[in-house]
Amino acid sequence: MQKNAVRSAVKDEPRLLFLGQAGFAILSGEKKRLVIDPYLSDCVRTLEGHDGFKRLISAPCRPEDLQADVIIATHPHLDHFDADAMPALMKDGAFLYASVDCEKLVKEEKLDEARVAYVRPGDRFERAGFGIRFINCDHGEGAPDAVGVLIETDGRRLLFVGDTCLRPDRVPEYLSDGPIDLMAACINGKFGNMDYADCAKLAAVLRPKLTVPCHFGMFASHGGRPDLFYETMVKEYPDLPFLFMRTGEEITL
């Protein structure tokens, strides 16, 4: 993707850009950008040391070209807290909200901790015109402090469920601020995450205006069946809109 394409947006219309894996960038009507879990390097393979974690989808842009006002890292797994990309993402003054278990990575990368807040479920913030509310995740023992996030901007409510198994008991938490306009949720079905069927079930309960499945296709070892998600939604929930986003694709919210 060209640098100018990353920055483009229709005037006064909020936009959503898919960065691949579980990464998204939201551009508000005021032209402020909030970025969630950007994975733009190949650091997972580098540090894990095998091709099961080689990125199979090219990054849509360089970290230094994705200008951000706010960055969110939902947990310290490196496809969510990109240790190689984070210093460049923060170079122009972005503020980072990171789960409490990201502190070690923040210190290792020598990030400016004056621009970092460590968060837990239930925390709320207002920054750059975005309403930000962190919610519970269940990502297992490997990331017990992982969070999801609800974002409000320009009258839209966006739910990023995070890396979690299906937890129907948390539906009231997801909906406690009101109906969901867009839900982004994992379908890879490994490492404690929801699979295609779980994501479809959650969409059927929450009934967002649009569901965007994510967290598949980036690594050979991560799993994910987008074909079965498609079949399930078409056959079982034909009234629920969904969208597979290409890496680098941008839509109006």
C-alpha positions in Angstrom: 0.0 0.0 0.0 1.2 3.4 -0.8 1.9 5.9 2.0 -0.8 8.3 0.8 -3.3 5.5 0.6 -2.8 4.7 4.3 -3.7 8.3 5.2 -6.6 8.7 2.9 -10.2 9.0 4.1 -13.5 10.5 3.0 -14.0 13.9 4.8 -15.9 13.6 8.1 -16.6 9.9 7.6 -15.0 7.5 10.1 -13.0 4.7 8.5 -11.7 1.3 9.4 -8.5 -0.1 7.9 -7.6 -3.8 8.3 -3.9 -4.3 9.0 -4.0 -8.1 9.0 -4.1 -10.7 11.9 -6.0 -8.8 14.6 -4.8 -5.4 13.7 -7.1 -2.5 12.8 -6.8 1.3 12.4 -9.8 3.6 13.0 -9.7 7.1 11.4 -12.3 9.4 13.1 -14.2 12.1 11.4 -11.8 14.5 13.1 -8.9 12.8 11.3 -7.5 11.2 14.5 -6.2 7.7 14.2 -6.5 4.9 16.8 -4.6 1.7 16.1 -5.3 -1.7 17.7 -2.8 -4.6 17.8 -0.8 -3.6 14.7 1.5 -6.4 13.5 3.7 -5.0 10.8 7.0 -6.8 11.1 8.1 -10.4 11.0 9.2 -10.5 14.7 7.1 -13.5 15.7 9.1 -15.8 13.4 12.3 -14.1 14.4 11.8 -14.7 18.1 9.9 -18.0 17.8 12.6 -19.3 15.5 10.5 -21.4 13.0 8.5 -21.0 9.8 5.2 -21.9 11.5 5.2 -18.2 12.5 6.5 -16.8 9.2 4.1 -14.1 8.1 2.2 -15.2 5.0 0.5 -11.9 4.3 2.6 -8.8 3.6 2.2 -5.8 5.8 0.0 -3.1 4.3 2.5 -0.3 5.2 5.6 0.4 7.1 5.3 1.2 10.8 6.7 4.7 10.3 4.0 5.5 7.7 1.1 4.6 10.0 0.7 7.8 11.9 -1.2 7.1 15.1 -2.6 9.3 17.9 -3.6 6.3 20.0 -2.2 2.7 20.0 -3.7 -0.2 21.9 -1.9 -3.5 22.6 -4.4 -6.0 24.1 -1.8 -8.4 25.4 2.0 -9.1 25.0 1.9 -11.8 22.3 4.1 -10.4 19.6 1.4 -10.5 16.9 -0.4 -8.0 19.1 2.5 -6.1 20.7 4.9 -5.9 17.7 8.2 -5.3 19.4 10.0 -4.4 16.2 7.3 -2.0 15.0 6.2 -0.3 18.2 9.1 2.2 18.6 8.4 3.6 15.1 4.7 3.6 15.7 5.2 5.7 18.8 7.9 8.1 17.4 5.5 11.0 16.6 3.9 11.2 20.0 1.3 8.5 20.0 -0.1 7.4 23.4 -0.1 3.6 24.1 -2.7 1.8 26.1 -1.3 -1.7 26.9 -2.5 -4.6 29.1 -0.6 -4.7 32.4 1.4 -7.7 31.3 3.0 -5.7 28.5 5.1 -3.7 30.9 8.2 -5.9 30.4 8.0 -5.3 26.6 7.6 -1.6 27.0 10.7 -1.4 29.2 12.7 -3.7 26.8 11.9 -1.4 23.9 12.7 1.7 25.9 9.4 3.3 25.1 8.5 6.6 26.7 6.5 5.5 29.7 5.1 9.0 30.1 3.0 8.1 27.0 2.0 4.6 28.3 -1.0 3.5 30.4 -1.3 -0.1 31.6 -4.9 -1.2 31.6 -7.3 -3.8 33.0 -10.9 -4.7 32.2 -13.2 -2.0 33.3 -10.8 0.9 32.6 -12.3 3.8 30.6 -10.5 6.6 28.8 -11.2 9.5 26.5 -8.3 10.4 24.1 -8.1 12.1 20.8 -11.9 12.1 20.6 -12.2 8.3 21.1 -14.2 6.7 23.9 -12.1 3.7 25.0 -13.4 1.0 27.3 -11.4 -2.1 28.1 -13.3 -5.4 28.6 -12.6 -8.9 29.8 -10.9 -11.6 27.7 -10.3 -15.3 28.4 -7.1 -16.0 26.5 -6.0 -18.7 28.9 -2.9 -19.0 31.1 -0.6 -17.7 28.4 -2.0 -14.2 28.6 -4.2 -14.0 31.7 -4.3 -10.2 31.6 -5.4 -9.9 28.0 -8.2 -7.4 27.3 -10.7 -6.6 24.6 -11.8 -3.1 23.8 -15.0 -1.1 23.0 -14.3 2.0 20.9 -16.8 4.8 20.4 -16.3 7.4 17.7 -18.6 9.6 15.6 -21.7 7.9 17.0 -20.4 4.4 16.2 -19.7 1.7 18.8 -17.0 -0.8 17.7 -16.3 -4.0 19.6 -12.9 -5.7 19.3 -13.5 -8.9 21.3 -9.8 -9.7 21.6 -8.1 -13.1 21.8 -10.6 -15.1 23.8 -12.6 -18.2 23.9 -16.4 -18.0 23.5 -17.8 -16.6 26.8 -21.6 -16.2 26.5 -21.7 -15.1 30.1 -19.9 -11.9 29.0 -22.5 -10.8 26.5 -24.0 -8.3 29.0 -20.6 -6.7 29.4 -20.2 -6.4 25.6 -23.7 -4.7 25.3 -23.7 -2.7 28.5 -23.0 0.6 26.6 -25.6 -0.2 23.9 -25.9 -2.0 20.6 -22.8 -2.8 18.6 -22.3 -1.3 15.1 -19.2 -3.5 14.2 -17.7 -6.5 15.9 -14.3 -7.8 15.0 -13.6 -11.3 16.4 -11.0 -14.1 16.0 -11.9 -17.3 14.2 -8.5 -19.2 14.3 -9.7 -21.6 16.9 -6.2 -22.2 18.4 -4.3 -21.0 21.5 -7.6 -20.6 23.3 -9.3 -18.4 20.7 -12.8 -18.7 19.2 -13.2 -20.6 16.0 -15.5 -20.0 13.1 -18.5 -21.5 14.8 -17.9 -19.6 18.1 -17.7 -16.3 16.2 -20.9 -17.0 14.4 -22.7 -17.8 17.6 -21.5 -14.6 19.3 -22.6 -12.6 16.3 -26.0 -14.2 16.5 -26.4 -13.1 20.1 -24.9 -9.6 19.8 -26.4 -8.9 16.4 -23.9 -6.2 15.4 -24.6 -4.3 12.2 -21.5 -5.8 10.7 -19.2 -8.7 11.8 -15.6 -8.8 10.6 -13.8 -12.1 11.3 -10.0 -11.8 11.9 -7.0 -13.5 13.3 -6.5 -16.1 10.5 -4.3 -16.5 7.5 -1.2 -14.8 8.9 0.7 -17.9 10.2 0.7 -21.5 9.1 0.5 -22.6 12.7 -2.5 -20.4 13.7 -5.4 -22.2 12.0 -8.7 -20.7 11.0 -11.4 -21.7 8.5 -12.9 -18.7 6.8 -14.7 -21.0 4.4 -16.6 -22.6 7.2 -17.4 -19.2 8.8 -18.8 -18.1 5.4 -20.9 -21.3 5.1 -22.2 -21.0 8.7 -23.2 -17.4 8.4 -24.9 -17.9 5.0 -26.8 -21.0 6.1 -27.6 -20.4 9.7 -27.7 -16.6 10.1 -28.6 -15.2 6.7 -29.9 -11.9 8.2 -26.5 -11.0 9.8 -24.2 -8.9 7.7 -20.5 -9.9 7.7 -17.4 -8.9 5.7 -14.1 -10.5 5.1 -11.6 -7.6 4.8 -8.4 -7.9 2.7 -5.3 -6.7 4.4 -5.0 -3.1 3.6 -8.7 -2.7 2.8 -10.4 0.4 4.2 -14.2 0.8 4.7 -16.5 3.5 5.8 -18.1 2.9 9.2 
